Amino acid sequence: MKNIVSISNARKDLPKMIREIQKNPEAVFKITVRNETIAEIRSARTMVQPGEAVQKLVHLRQKLSFPIKGKSKEPISKRVNDYLYSQGNR
């Protein structure tokens, strides 16, 4: 969720924005000056759980080590971000 907020409104609404971020860590507030984005306020919490990338790499390595009969190997180098940062499990 992204919200665009002018700097004057950001000064007034900072406590409200912080409460929103606490409720919804994916919330992002873009701060603008004269319709130009100059800053973002977002949660300091990581969006990816610790160890999640390693688990995905291990799973991917196992998948590539034992190709399924009749299927070719997947082009991992072309889709590395999809494998590491996708929301669903593979």
LINWO-V554481 format. One line per field, one symbol per residue. phi: phi as a letter, one per 20 degrees, with the letter a starting at -180 (. if undefined). psi: psi as a letter, one per 40 degrees, with the letter a starting at -180 (. if undefined). burial: I if it has 9 or more other C-alpha atoms within 8 Angstrom, else O. A space follows every 10 residues. Layout:
phi: ???
psi: ???
burial: ???
This chain:
phi: .dcdcfffff ffdggfffff fffcfefcde edclmdfdbc dbfeffedfg nfffffffff fffffcffgn defefffecf fffedffeed
psi: hhhhhidddd ddeddddddd dddgeehhhh hihfehheii hiieiidhih eddddddddd dddddgihhe iiiigdddfd ddddeidii.
burial: OOOOIIIOOI OOOOOOIOOI IOOOIIIIII IIIOOOIOOI OIIOOOOOOO OOIOOIIOOI OOOIOOIOOO OOOOOOOOOO OOIIOOOOOO
